[in-house]
């Protein structure tokens, strides 16, 4: 039975307030992989500052599709599934989560986590961050069985490839490692009274932009990048097919010319510097002029799991 549960509708003020104090399931992967970055995110969250990620087309789609996916799962497997409130860990009230649904299966409680990929692609294997999210939920709730559902609307039309369920059992060893990492994380945070100064002195934080012009431009870029990535994948596949058809010889046809070019390998200058014991200041005079460039990336990595 879930303990310390509060039913709070997701994305309401009360829900945000409850999760503001906790490390949540959707955040655990960031804490484990990049604790410095997560320290900034956590401090901003506790202080009530705007989040650096405010949602996008993919996350919006995930929120819209989730109830449809939950209904499909309940009907398809003939099991009841109810909403779950925000759950705080019995042993550490700094940990919390909001599982999507609680399923009753053979009188046993099972967690259900729902992912509705905006790309419409169902993975062959579950995303590792999604697995960690569900494992964290099992650790917090004490329910040691879960289903990770990937779902697209075609599943409701009977397409068997439009949904996939991954059953997961609780990994106790992983959970103990997480408990240690969380304790280590909180032990390295600066004193609370210095948080604002610490944020200002740490590496620059991305400004949270929610104005219409930025959001419109951002969504246009996300769509264009998704199309470009799809085109790039198709080009790589076609390229591999052409190379396989003429693995060693030049070829031409269909408006395409294939040439095979030999070139020398790159020089490993770091190895050269080490081999001849050349000091850094001697190398520096051969360094080109410093430059500055812009880097754009999809903030959510097409995920719809930006919730607890």
KOLSEDO-867080 format. One record per residue (C-alpha): residue number from 1; residue in three letters; x, y, z. Coordinates in Angstrom, 2 decimals. Layout:
! residues N
{k: NUM	r: ALA	X: X	Y: Y	Z: Z}
...
! end
This chain:
! residues 308
{k: 1	r: UNK	X: 0.00	Y: 0.00	Z: 0.00}
{k: 2	r: UNK	X: 1.34	Y: 3.44	Z: -0.88}
{k: 3	r: UNK	X: 2.17	Y: 5.51	Z: 2.16}
{k: 4	r: UNK	X: 2.31	Y: 9.27	Z: 2.59}
{k: 5	r: UNK	X: 0.21	Y: 9.75	Z: -0.52}
{k: 6	r: UNK	X: -1.48	Y: 13.05	Z: -1.27}
{k: 7	r: UNK	X: -3.82	Y: 13.20	Z: -4.23}
{k: 8	r: UNK	X: -2.76	Y: 16.32	Z: -6.06}
{k: 9	r: UNK	X: -3.63	Y: 16.81	Z: -9.71}
{k: 10	r: UNK	X: -0.48	Y: 17.04	Z: -11.80}
{k: 11	r: UNK	X: 0.70	Y: 20.51	Z: -12.82}
{k: 12	r: UNK	X: -1.53	Y: 22.28	Z: -10.27}
{k: 13	r: UNK	X: -0.04	Y: 24.80	Z: -7.82}
{k: 14	r: UNK	X: -0.42	Y: 22.30	Z: -4.96}
{k: 15	r: UNK	X: 1.34	Y: 19.58	Z: -6.95}
{k: 16	r: UNK	X: 4.23	Y: 21.89	Z: -7.82}
{k: 17	r: UNK	X: 4.53	Y: 23.00	Z: -4.20}
{k: 18	r: UNK	X: 4.66	Y: 19.40	Z: -2.95}
{k: 19	r: UNK	X: 7.31	Y: 18.33	Z: -5.45}
{k: 20	r: UNK	X: 9.29	Y: 21.56	Z: -5.06}
{k: 21	r: UNK	X: 10.96	Y: 20.23	Z: -1.91}
{k: 22	r: UNK	X: 11.75	Y: 16.76	Z: -3.27}
{k: 23	r: UNK	X: 14.11	Y: 15.01	Z: -5.62}
{k: 24	r: UNK	X: 11.60	Y: 13.42	Z: -7.98}
{k: 25	r: UNK	X: 11.60	Y: 10.40	Z: -10.29}
{k: 26	r: UNK	X: 11.91	Y: 12.45	Z: -13.48}
{k: 27	r: UNK	X: 14.96	Y: 14.23	Z: -12.05}
{k: 28	r: UNK	X: 16.92	Y: 11.26	Z: -10.72}
{k: 29	r: UNK	X: 18.78	Y: 10.55	Z: -13.96}
{k: 30	r: UNK	X: 20.11	Y: 14.12	Z: -14.04}
{k: 31	r: UNK	X: 21.22	Y: 13.86	Z: -10.40}
{k: 32	r: UNK	X: 23.07	Y: 10.61	Z: -11.11}
{k: 33	r: UNK	X: 24.75	Y: 11.76	Z: -14.33}
{k: 34	r: UNK	X: 25.31	Y: 15.45	Z: -13.73}
{k: 35	r: UNK	X: 24.95	Y: 16.37	Z: -10.04}
{k: 36	r: UNK	X: 26.42	Y: 19.84	Z: -10.58}
{k: 37	r: UNK	X: 23.77	Y: 20.71	Z: -13.15}
{k: 38	r: UNK	X: 21.07	Y: 19.17	Z: -10.97}
{k: 39	r: UNK	X: 22.25	Y: 21.22	Z: -7.97}
{k: 40	r: UNK	X: 21.43	Y: 24.39	Z: -9.92}
{k: 41	r: UNK	X: 18.05	Y: 23.01	Z: -11.02}
{k: 42	r: UNK	X: 17.20	Y: 21.82	Z: -7.50}
{k: 43	r: UNK	X: 18.14	Y: 25.10	Z: -5.83}
{k: 44	r: UNK	X: 16.15	Y: 27.09	Z: -8.40}
{k: 45	r: UNK	X: 13.17	Y: 24.81	Z: -7.78}
{k: 46	r: UNK	X: 13.30	Y: 25.08	Z: -3.98}
{k: 47	r: UNK	X: 13.68	Y: 28.85	Z: -4.17}
{k: 48	r: UNK	X: 10.64	Y: 29.06	Z: -6.45}
{k: 49	r: UNK	X: 12.60	Y: 30.43	Z: -9.39}
{k: 50	r: UNK	X: 11.37	Y: 29.79	Z: -12.96}
{k: 51	r: UNK	X: 12.34	Y: 26.41	Z: -14.35}
{k: 52	r: UNK	X: 14.95	Y: 26.38	Z: -17.10}
{k: 53	r: UNK	X: 12.67	Y: 24.00	Z: -19.02}
{k: 54	r: UNK	X: 9.05	Y: 25.10	Z: -19.41}
{k: 55	r: UNK	X: 7.69	Y: 22.32	Z: -21.61}
{k: 56	r: UNK	X: 7.38	Y: 22.01	Z: -25.37}
{k: 57	r: UNK	X: 5.36	Y: 20.35	Z: -28.10}
{k: 58	r: UNK	X: 6.54	Y: 16.88	Z: -27.07}
{k: 59	r: UNK	X: 5.70	Y: 17.28	Z: -23.39}
{k: 60	r: UNK	X: 2.34	Y: 18.88	Z: -24.21}
{k: 61	r: UNK	X: 1.50	Y: 15.90	Z: -26.39}
{k: 62	r: UNK	X: 2.53	Y: 13.54	Z: -23.59}
{k: 63	r: UNK	X: 0.14	Y: 15.18	Z: -21.13}
{k: 64	r: UNK	X: -2.73	Y: 15.10	Z: -23.64}
{k: 65	r: UNK	X: -2.22	Y: 11.47	Z: -24.64}
{k: 66	r: UNK	X: -1.59	Y: 10.01	Z: -21.17}
{k: 67	r: UNK	X: -5.27	Y: 9.52	Z: -20.17}
{k: 68	r: UNK	X: -6.00	Y: 7.91	Z: -23.55}
{k: 69	r: UNK	X: -3.10	Y: 5.51	Z: -23.08}
{k: 70	r: UNK	X: -4.20	Y: 4.70	Z: -19.52}
{k: 71	r: UNK	X: -7.72	Y: 3.93	Z: -20.70}
{k: 72	r: UNK	X: -6.36	Y: 1.73	Z: -23.49}
{k: 73	r: UNK	X: -4.19	Y: -0.21	Z: -21.02}
{k: 74	r: UNK	X: -7.07	Y: -0.72	Z: -18.61}
{k: 75	r: UNK	X: -9.40	Y: -1.93	Z: -21.38}
{k: 76	r: UNK	X: -6.80	Y: -4.02	Z: -23.19}
{k: 77	r: UNK	X: -5.67	Y: -5.92	Z: -20.10}
{k: 78	r: UNK	X: -8.99	Y: -5.74	Z: -18.25}
{k: 79	r: UNK	X: -7.48	Y: -4.29	Z: -15.08}
{k: 80	r: UNK	X: -8.55	Y: -1.24	Z: -13.07}
{k: 81	r: UNK	X: -6.12	Y: 1.66	Z: -13.03}
{k: 82	r: UNK	X: -6.50	Y: 4.68	Z: -10.77}
{k: 83	r: UNK	X: -4.75	Y: 8.01	Z: -10.50}
{k: 84	r: UNK	X: -1.98	Y: 8.30	Z: -7.93}
{k: 85	r: UNK	X: -1.23	Y: 11.40	Z: -5.90}
{k: 86	r: UNK	X: 2.17	Y: 12.74	Z: -4.97}
{k: 87	r: UNK	X: 4.02	Y: 10.20	Z: -2.84}
{k: 88	r: UNK	X: 6.76	Y: 11.04	Z: -0.34}
{k: 89	r: UNK	X: 9.25	Y: 8.38	Z: 0.72}
{k: 90	r: UNK	X: 8.60	Y: 6.94	Z: 4.21}
{k: 91	r: UNK	X: 12.27	Y: 7.05	Z: 5.17}
{k: 92	r: UNK	X: 13.43	Y: 10.26	Z: 3.48}
{k: 93	r: UNK	X: 10.95	Y: 13.07	Z: 2.90}
{k: 94	r: UNK	X: 13.34	Y: 14.65	Z: 0.40}
{k: 95	r: UNK	X: 12.31	Y: 11.99	Z: -2.14}
{k: 96	r: UNK	X: 8.96	Y: 11.97	Z: -3.94}
{k: 97	r: UNK	X: 7.17	Y: 10.88	Z: -7.08}
{k: 98	r: UNK	X: 3.88	Y: 10.94	Z: -8.99}
{k: 99	r: UNK	X: 3.36	Y: 7.60	Z: -10.75}
{k: 100	r: UNK	X: 0.94	Y: 7.87	Z: -13.66}
{k: 101	r: UNK	X: -1.42	Y: 5.14	Z: -12.47}
{k: 102	r: UNK	X: -1.79	Y: 2.37	Z: -9.91}
{k: 103	r: UNK	X: -2.96	Y: -0.94	Z: -11.39}
{k: 104	r: UNK	X: -4.67	Y: -3.68	Z: -9.37}
{k: 105	r: UNK	X: -3.60	Y: -7.04	Z: -10.80}
{k: 106	r: UNK	X: -4.61	Y: -10.27	Z: -9.02}
{k: 107	r: UNK	X: -5.20	Y: -8.16	Z: -5.89}
{k: 108	r: UNK	X: -1.62	Y: -6.87	Z: -6.09}
{k: 109	r: UNK	X: -0.65	Y: -3.24	Z: -6.64}
{k: 110	r: UNK	X: 1.46	Y: -2.51	Z: -9.71}
{k: 111	r: UNK	X: 2.69	Y: 0.89	Z: -10.89}
{k: 112	r: UNK	X: 2.03	Y: 2.03	Z: -14.44}
{k: 113	r: UNK	X: 4.26	Y: 4.63	Z: -16.09}
{k: 114	r: UNK	X: 3.11	Y: 5.91	Z: -19.48}
{k: 115	r: UNK	X: 5.23	Y: 7.30	Z: -22.30}
{k: 116	r: UNK	X: 3.63	Y: 8.64	Z: -25.49}
{k: 117	r: UNK	X: 6.51	Y: 9.35	Z: -27.89}
{k: 118	r: UNK	X: 5.90	Y: 12.50	Z: -29.89}
{k: 119	r: UNK	X: 7.84	Y: 10.90	Z: -32.74}
{k: 120	r: UNK	X: 5.29	Y: 8.08	Z: -32.88}
{k: 121	r: UNK	X: 8.11	Y: 5.50	Z: -32.68}
{k: 122	r: UNK	X: 7.81	Y: 2.64	Z: -30.19}
{k: 123	r: UNK	X: 11.27	Y: 1.56	Z: -28.94}
{k: 124	r: UNK	X: 12.49	Y: -2.02	Z: -29.07}
{k: 125	r: UNK	X: 13.99	Y: -1.59	Z: -25.61}
{k: 126	r: UNK	X: 13.01	Y: 0.86	Z: -22.87}
{k: 127	r: UNK	X: 14.88	Y: 4.13	Z: -22.53}
{k: 128	r: UNK	X: 17.36	Y: 3.83	Z: -19.64}
{k: 129	r: UNK	X: 16.24	Y: 7.12	Z: -18.08}
{k: 130	r: UNK	X: 12.65	Y: 5.91	Z: -18.15}
{k: 131	r: UNK	X: 13.70	Y: 2.69	Z: -16.41}
{k: 132	r: UNK	X: 15.49	Y: 4.72	Z: -13.74}
{k: 133	r: UNK	X: 12.40	Y: 6.88	Z: -13.32}
{k: 134	r: UNK	X: 10.23	Y: 3.80	Z: -12.72}
{k: 135	r: UNK	X: 12.81	Y: 2.18	Z: -10.42}
{k: 136	r: UNK	X: 12.83	Y: 5.38	Z: -8.36}
{k: 137	r: UNK	X: 9.03	Y: 5.30	Z: -8.17}
{k: 138	r: UNK	X: 9.12	Y: 1.71	Z: -6.92}
{k: 139	r: UNK	X: 11.69	Y: 2.65	Z: -4.28}
{k: 140	r: UNK	X: 9.65	Y: 5.60	Z: -3.02}
{k: 141	r: UNK	X: 6.25	Y: 3.88	Z: -3.03}
{k: 142	r: UNK	X: 7.37	Y: 0.48	Z: -1.78}
{k: 143	r: UNK	X: 5.54	Y: -1.17	Z: -4.69}
{k: 144	r: UNK	X: 8.04	Y: -3.50	Z: -6.29}
{k: 145	r: UNK	X: 6.37	Y: -4.28	Z: -9.61}
{k: 146	r: UNK	X: 5.70	Y: -1.87	Z: -12.48}
{k: 147	r: UNK	X: 4.76	Y: -1.63	Z: -16.13}
{k: 148	r: UNK	X: 6.41	Y: 0.86	Z: -18.47}
{k: 149	r: UNK	X: 4.00	Y: 1.51	Z: -21.34}
{k: 150	r: UNK	X: 4.97	Y: 3.13	Z: -24.64}
{k: 151	r: UNK	X: 1.81	Y: 4.06	Z: -26.54}
{k: 152	r: UNK	X: 0.68	Y: 5.83	Z: -29.70}
{k: 153	r: UNK	X: -2.92	Y: 6.46	Z: -30.81}
{k: 154	r: UNK	X: -2.81	Y: 3.73	Z: -33.48}
{k: 155	r: UNK	X: -2.94	Y: 1.20	Z: -30.63}
{k: 156	r: UNK	X: -6.58	Y: 2.19	Z: -30.10}
{k: 157	r: UNK	X: -7.20	Y: 1.23	Z: -33.74}
{k: 158	r: UNK	X: -5.84	Y: -2.25	Z: -33.15}
{k: 159	r: UNK	X: -2.29	Y: -1.82	Z: -34.44}
{k: 160	r: UNK	X: -0.22	Y: -4.29	Z: -32.35}
{k: 161	r: UNK	X: 3.00	Y: -2.38	Z: -33.08}
{k: 162	r: UNK	X: 1.63	Y: 0.91	Z: -31.73}
{k: 163	r: UNK	X: 2.06	Y: -0.01	Z: -28.07}
{k: 164	r: UNK	X: 4.56	Y: -1.97	Z: -26.04}
{k: 165	r: UNK	X: 4.62	Y: -2.85	Z: -22.35}
{k: 166	r: UNK	X: 7.83	Y: -3.55	Z: -20.45}
{k: 167	r: UNK	X: 7.35	Y: -5.26	Z: -17.06}
{k: 168	r: UNK	X: 9.90	Y: -4.17	Z: -14.48}
{k: 169	r: UNK	X: 10.79	Y: -5.59	Z: -11.08}
{k: 170	r: UNK	X: 12.36	Y: -3.58	Z: -8.29}
{k: 171	r: UNK	X: 16.16	Y: -3.44	Z: -8.37}
{k: 172	r: UNK	X: 17.09	Y: -3.26	Z: -4.70}
{k: 173	r: UNK	X: 20.83	Y: -2.91	Z: -5.34}
{k: 174	r: UNK	X: 20.24	Y: 0.05	Z: -7.68}
{k: 175	r: UNK	X: 17.97	Y: 1.69	Z: -5.10}
{k: 176	r: UNK	X: 20.63	Y: 1.44	Z: -2.39}
{k: 177	r: UNK	X: 23.12	Y: 3.09	Z: -4.74}
{k: 178	r: UNK	X: 20.61	Y: 5.88	Z: -5.39}
{k: 179	r: UNK	X: 20.10	Y: 6.43	Z: -1.66}
{k: 180	r: UNK	X: 23.88	Y: 6.83	Z: -1.29}
{k: 181	r: UNK	X: 24.08	Y: 9.21	Z: -4.26}
{k: 182	r: UNK	X: 21.20	Y: 11.33	Z: -2.93}
{k: 183	r: UNK	X: 22.84	Y: 11.56	Z: 0.51}
{k: 184	r: UNK	X: 26.11	Y: 12.53	Z: -1.17}
{k: 185	r: UNK	X: 24.29	Y: 15.16	Z: -3.26}
{k: 186	r: UNK	X: 22.66	Y: 16.84	Z: -0.28}
{k: 187	r: UNK	X: 25.95	Y: 16.69	Z: 1.62}
{k: 188	r: UNK	X: 27.69	Y: 18.72	Z: -1.09}
{k: 189	r: UNK	X: 25.05	Y: 21.47	Z: -1.41}
{k: 190	r: UNK	X: 26.19	Y: 24.86	Z: -0.14}
{k: 191	r: UNK	X: 24.49	Y: 26.31	Z: 2.98}
{k: 192	r: UNK	X: 20.96	Y: 27.40	Z: 2.17}
{k: 193	r: UNK	X: 21.58	Y: 31.03	Z: 3.13}
{k: 194	r: UNK	X: 24.24	Y: 31.22	Z: 0.39}
{k: 195	r: UNK	X: 22.17	Y: 29.66	Z: -2.41}
{k: 196	r: UNK	X: 21.46	Y: 32.87	Z: -4.31}
{k: 197	r: UNK	X: 25.11	Y: 33.90	Z: -4.25}
{k: 198	r: UNK	X: 26.12	Y: 30.38	Z: -5.27}
{k: 199	r: UNK	X: 23.77	Y: 30.47	Z: -8.25}
{k: 200	r: UNK	X: 25.17	Y: 33.80	Z: -9.40}
{k: 201	r: UNK	X: 28.76	Y: 32.64	Z: -9.07}
{k: 202	r: UNK	X: 28.23	Y: 29.28	Z: -10.78}
{k: 203	r: UNK	X: 28.37	Y: 28.93	Z: -14.54}
{k: 204	r: UNK	X: 25.78	Y: 31.08	Z: -16.33}
{k: 205	r: UNK	X: 22.25	Y: 29.73	Z: -16.25}
{k: 206	r: UNK	X: 20.08	Y: 29.69	Z: -19.33}
{k: 207	r: UNK	X: 17.40	Y: 32.34	Z: -19.22}
{k: 208	r: UNK	X: 13.92	Y: 30.76	Z: -19.09}
{k: 209	r: UNK	X: 12.13	Y: 32.24	Z: -22.11}
{k: 210	r: UNK	X: 8.34	Y: 31.97	Z: -22.21}
{k: 211	r: UNK	X: 7.50	Y: 34.87	Z: -24.49}
{k: 212	r: UNK	X: 5.49	Y: 34.09	Z: -27.61}
{k: 213	r: UNK	X: 8.21	Y: 35.02	Z: -30.12}
{k: 214	r: UNK	X: 10.76	Y: 32.68	Z: -28.53}
{k: 215	r: UNK	X: 8.28	Y: 29.83	Z: -28.10}
{k: 216	r: UNK	X: 7.14	Y: 30.12	Z: -31.73}
{k: 217	r: UNK	X: 10.71	Y: 30.18	Z: -33.05}
{k: 218	r: UNK	X: 11.73	Y: 27.33	Z: -30.76}
{k: 219	r: UNK	X: 8.89	Y: 25.08	Z: -31.87}
{k: 220	r: UNK	X: 9.65	Y: 25.83	Z: -35.53}
{k: 221	r: UNK	X: 13.27	Y: 24.83	Z: -34.96}
{k: 222	r: UNK	X: 12.31	Y: 21.64	Z: -33.09}
{k: 223	r: UNK	X: 10.04	Y: 20.58	Z: -35.96}
{k: 224	r: UNK	X: 12.68	Y: 21.43	Z: -38.56}
{k: 225	r: UNK	X: 15.38	Y: 19.56	Z: -36.64}
{k: 226	r: UNK	X: 13.14	Y: 16.51	Z: -36.27}
{k: 227	r: UNK	X: 12.54	Y: 16.53	Z: -40.04}
{k: 228	r: UNK	X: 16.25	Y: 17.04	Z: -40.70}
{k: 229	r: UNK	X: 17.18	Y: 14.17	Z: -38.38}
{k: 230	r: UNK	X: 14.69	Y: 11.89	Z: -40.15}
{k: 231	r: UNK	X: 16.10	Y: 12.94	Z: -43.53}
{k: 232	r: UNK	X: 19.65	Y: 12.38	Z: -42.28}
{k: 233	r: UNK	X: 18.78	Y: 8.88	Z: -41.09}
{k: 234	r: UNK	X: 17.19	Y: 8.08	Z: -44.46}
{k: 235	r: UNK	X: 20.26	Y: 9.47	Z: -46.27}
{k: 236	r: UNK	X: 22.59	Y: 7.32	Z: -44.16}
{k: 237	r: UNK	X: 20.52	Y: 4.22	Z: -44.91}
{k: 238	r: UNK	X: 20.51	Y: 4.93	Z: -48.66}
{k: 239	r: UNK	X: 24.25	Y: 5.70	Z: -48.57}
{k: 240	r: UNK	X: 24.99	Y: 2.39	Z: -46.85}
{k: 241	r: UNK	X: 22.97	Y: 0.57	Z: -49.51}
{k: 242	r: UNK	X: 24.94	Y: 2.25	Z: -52.34}
{k: 243	r: UNK	X: 28.30	Y: 1.45	Z: -50.72}
{k: 244	r: UNK	X: 27.25	Y: -2.15	Z: -50.26}
{k: 245	r: UNK	X: 26.41	Y: -2.37	Z: -53.98}
{k: 246	r: UNK	X: 29.89	Y: -1.18	Z: -54.99}
{k: 247	r: UNK	X: 32.15	Y: -1.87	Z: -52.01}
{k: 248	r: UNK	X: 35.51	Y: -1.17	Z: -53.68}
{k: 249	r: UNK	X: 35.03	Y: 0.29	Z: -57.16}
{k: 250	r: UNK	X: 33.86	Y: 3.72	Z: -58.34}
{k: 251	r: UNK	X: 30.36	Y: 3.73	Z: -59.76}
{k: 252	r: UNK	X: 27.93	Y: 6.17	Z: -61.36}
{k: 253	r: UNK	X: 24.23	Y: 6.08	Z: -62.20}
{k: 254	r: UNK	X: 20.84	Y: 7.47	Z: -61.28}
{k: 255	r: UNK	X: 22.33	Y: 10.92	Z: -60.79}
{k: 256	r: UNK	X: 24.86	Y: 9.69	Z: -58.20}
{k: 257	r: UNK	X: 28.63	Y: 9.27	Z: -58.52}
{k: 258	r: UNK	X: 30.54	Y: 7.08	Z: -56.02}
{k: 259	r: UNK	X: 34.28	Y: 7.64	Z: -55.55}
{k: 260	r: UNK	X: 36.60	Y: 5.93	Z: -53.10}
{k: 261	r: UNK	X: 39.24	Y: 8.30	Z: -51.68}
{k: 262	r: UNK	X: 42.33	Y: 7.34	Z: -49.70}
{k: 263	r: UNK	X: 43.65	Y: 9.78	Z: -47.13}
{k: 264	r: UNK	X: 46.15	Y: 9.77	Z: -44.30}
{k: 265	r: UNK	X: 45.01	Y: 9.56	Z: -40.72}
{k: 266	r: UNK	X: 44.92	Y: 12.60	Z: -38.47}
{k: 267	r: UNK	X: 47.90	Y: 13.45	Z: -36.29}
{k: 268	r: UNK	X: 47.26	Y: 13.01	Z: -32.55}
{k: 269	r: UNK	X: 48.84	Y: 16.28	Z: -31.43}
{k: 270	r: UNK	X: 48.21	Y: 15.58	Z: -27.75}
{k: 271	r: UNK	X: 50.28	Y: 12.40	Z: -28.11}
{k: 272	r: UNK	X: 53.02	Y: 14.35	Z: -29.93}
{k: 273	r: UNK	X: 53.11	Y: 16.94	Z: -27.14}
{k: 274	r: UNK	X: 53.38	Y: 14.20	Z: -24.52}
{k: 275	r: UNK	X: 55.98	Y: 12.19	Z: -26.47}
{k: 276	r: UNK	X: 58.34	Y: 15.17	Z: -26.87}
{k: 277	r: UNK	X: 57.50	Y: 16.78	Z: -23.51}
{k: 278	r: UNK	X: 56.39	Y: 20.04	Z: -25.11}
{k: 279	r: UNK	X: 55.01	Y: 22.40	Z: -22.42}
{k: 280	r: UNK	X: 51.52	Y: 23.88	Z: -22.83}
{k: 281	r: UNK	X: 52.81	Y: 27.45	Z: -23.19}
{k: 282	r: UNK	X: 54.88	Y: 26.41	Z: -26.23}
{k: 283	r: UNK	X: 51.84	Y: 24.85	Z: -27.86}
{k: 284	r: UNK	X: 49.65	Y: 27.85	Z: -27.05}
{k: 285	r: UNK	X: 51.43	Y: 30.14	Z: -29.52}
{k: 286	r: UNK	X: 50.29	Y: 27.89	Z: -32.38}
{k: 287	r: UNK	X: 46.67	Y: 27.95	Z: -31.25}
{k: 288	r: UNK	X: 44.21	Y: 29.74	Z: -33.52}
{k: 289	r: UNK	X: 42.09	Y: 32.70	Z: -32.49}
{k: 290	r: UNK	X: 39.34	Y: 31.89	Z: -29.99}
{k: 291	r: UNK	X: 35.83	Y: 31.84	Z: -31.42}
{k: 292	r: UNK	X: 32.30	Y: 31.86	Z: -30.12}
{k: 293	r: UNK	X: 29.43	Y: 29.90	Z: -31.64}
{k: 294	r: UNK	X: 25.83	Y: 29.07	Z: -30.82}
{k: 295	r: UNK	X: 24.75	Y: 25.54	Z: -29.96}
{k: 296	r: UNK	X: 21.09	Y: 24.58	Z: -30.21}
{k: 297	r: UNK	X: 19.70	Y: 21.33	Z: -28.81}
{k: 298	r: UNK	X: 16.29	Y: 19.89	Z: -28.03}
{k: 299	r: UNK	X: 15.98	Y: 20.49	Z: -24.29}
{k: 300	r: UNK	X: 13.71	Y: 17.50	Z: -23.61}
{k: 301	r: UNK	X: 15.34	Y: 15.02	Z: -26.01}
{k: 302	r: UNK	X: 11.79	Y: 14.29	Z: -27.25}
{k: 303	r: UNK	X: 10.83	Y: 13.00	Z: -23.82}
{k: 304	r: UNK	X: 7.40	Y: 13.33	Z: -22.26}
{k: 305	r: UNK	X: 8.57	Y: 12.51	Z: -18.73}
{k: 306	r: UNK	X: 9.02	Y: 16.03	Z: -17.35}
{k: 307	r: UNK	X: 6.92	Y: 15.25	Z: -14.32}
{k: 308	r: UNK	X: 7.53	Y: 13.48	Z: -11.04}
! end
